[in-house]
Amino acid sequence: MSSFEYLKNAIRRKGCTLQQVADASGMTKGYLSQLLNAKIKSPSAQKLEALHRFLELEFPRRQKSVGVVFGKFYPLHTGHVYLIQRAGSQVDELHIIMGYDESRDRALFEASAMSQQPTISDRLRWLLQTFKYQKNIHIHAFNEEGMEPYPHGWDVWSRGIKRFMDEKGIYPSRIYTSEESDARPYREHLGIDTVLVDPRRTFMAISGAQIRENPFRYWEYIPTEVKPFFVRTVAILGGEKSGKSTLVNKLANIFNTTSAWEYGQDYIFSHLGGEKMALQYSDYDKIALGQAQYIDFSVKYANKVVFVDTDFVSIQARCKKHQGKEHPFVQALIDEYRFDLVILLGAMADEQNTGASGPQSNRTPYLNLLEGMLQANNMPYVWVDEPDNDRRFLRSVELVKQLMGEQG
């Protein structure tokens, strides 16, 4: 690599022609070309300064120490975070290169206990959000498709990663890893000094495989930005006086976690003076959006599971019941938000259909409409028909424990 390779990369990133760069820097195209190829022994300091200013580079240039960390981050865990923080404190510039391969990543998911597969965007977002306040850390995604899976394929992978780093203008002097078995291959195939950080896992005894196998068991090792991905969501649905709001509060207390209240009640009070008869069709999209914000906030701060008082199918059912038609925005949120468990509460004794007995006796016309809409949207649900609050509570606790038990 020539001593001015970094200038070539800067020009490439800026997307300018050599002529444009030369004109902006007060030199001829020929002079610039010779300069970039190290053909000029004593280049003009004035021209160099103008060139650096145009390319938004530091001048005079200080030789920076550059480090790199490679990984799948599937998922990101506190062991990764510890490695990255240690590396970032030892170099001026640290590059995190996240490798992805759709077929390999799919196989990892299928062999795991995770309820959903993290996308490339999920994994990038975890890294970007976790390190967004550390300006010397830069995040990249590297396509490893077609390369023989780890621990094989070092030759092909090293050629690919060299090209990738050259394109990005990344020229590290150190590689940081916690994998002792990777140190020698990194040195041999990339020719870069490799620094081991906590290879015995004395500070963070965790691996991505452990979290994939049982995220709730290793909850403390999952970073704040990653935890919402693993949170299980439980929606409690029912008609008025079904006890759903009280049940949500009880369950959140028992499982020591957050809950999302019914935004519609708050909306009616703040926008309609507390009178639900004033609701109009145009209100339902606002109610649905507010409910989504309540849910997102609760998921962000949840402890493994979150309880939601009323979902978007319930909002849509009320819209259809009172306005005679469904709302497309509410439907979009039904399609977007899927819950891990939906509990549908039967009506309590004072609102049951008179003269009926058995399981159907506590299913009002509204509940029948709600059930039909759940089925139409392919949303599995469980009826909780117990006749008193205590048995409903115990049945719900049992269902949640079964849900959580799928992952230990």
C-alpha positions, 0 to 999 in steps of 0.5 A: 500500500502506498503512503497515499492510499488513504487519499485514494480511498477518501476520493473514492468515498467522496465520489468525485473525479480526479479532475474535480478533486484537482480543481478544488485543490488548486493543482493539475490532474497530472500533478494529483495523479503523480501525488497519489501514486507517490511519484512526487518526492517533496509534494507542496505542503500548501497543495496537500493541505488544500487536498486534505481540506477538500476531502475533509481529512485531518492535516497534517495527518497523524498516524492513527492506531486502528483495530478491528473486531470480527463476529456474527453477533448472533446475538450481541451479548455482554462478552462481545461488549466487553471485548469491544470496549477493551479494544476501543480503549486501546486504539484511535479507531475501531472497526466492528465487522459483522459477518452474515450468511443467510443459509448459515444464520438460518441454520443457527436459528433452526438449531436454537430455542429463539422464537424468531430469527434476528435479521441482518438489520436487527444485528446491525441495529444492536451494534449501532445503538449500543455503541452510538455514543463512542465516535471512534467505533465504526460498524460494518456488515460483511457478506460471507455467503458462499464461504466455507463455514467456520472454522474452515475456509480461512483462505477464501474468507481472508481474501474476501475480508481483505478486499472488503477492508480495502474498499472501506479504507480500513487498514488495521494494525491489530485484530482483537478477539476472545477466541484463542483458536483464531489468533494464529489463523488471523496472523497467518492469513491476514498478517495482522497482529492479534490481541487476545482479550479475556480468552478464558472468559474470566470476566464474562463467561457467556457465548452466543450459543448459550443465549441462542439455546436459552436466552431467559437463563442468561438474561443478565448477559443480554445487552439492554438494546438486545433484550426487547428482541427476546421479550415475550408478549402476552395480550389480555383481551376481553369486553368491559368488566371482564377483569382484563385490566386488573388481571394485567396488573396482577400478572405484571406484578407476579412476573416483576415486569412492565405492562401496556395499559389500554390507551383508548381509555386515556384517549377518551378522557384526554380528547373526548372529555371522558365520553366514549359515545363521542368517538368517531371513525377518525379517532381509531387510527390515533388510538391504535398509534397510541397503543403501539407506543405504549406497547413499544415502551413497555417491551423496551423495559420489560423483564423477559415478558410483557403484558398488554391490556387490549391489542389491535384486533380489539380496537378493530372489533370496536371500530367495526361494532360502533362505526360499521366498518374496519380501519385500514391503519388499525389493520396494518398494526394488526399485521405488524404486531404479533403476540406470543400468547393471546388470552381471551377472557369470557364475560363475568357473571353480571354480563353473561347471556341469560338462560345459558349454561356451559362454556358458551354462557360467558361469550357476549356478542362483542366477544363473538365478534372479537373471536371471529376477527382473531380467527380471520387474522390467523391469531391463535388465542386461549379462552380463559372462561373460569367463573371467578377472578382467582381461578382466571388468575391462576389459569393465566399464570399457568399459561404464561409459565408454559410460554416461558418454559419453552426456553427454560 
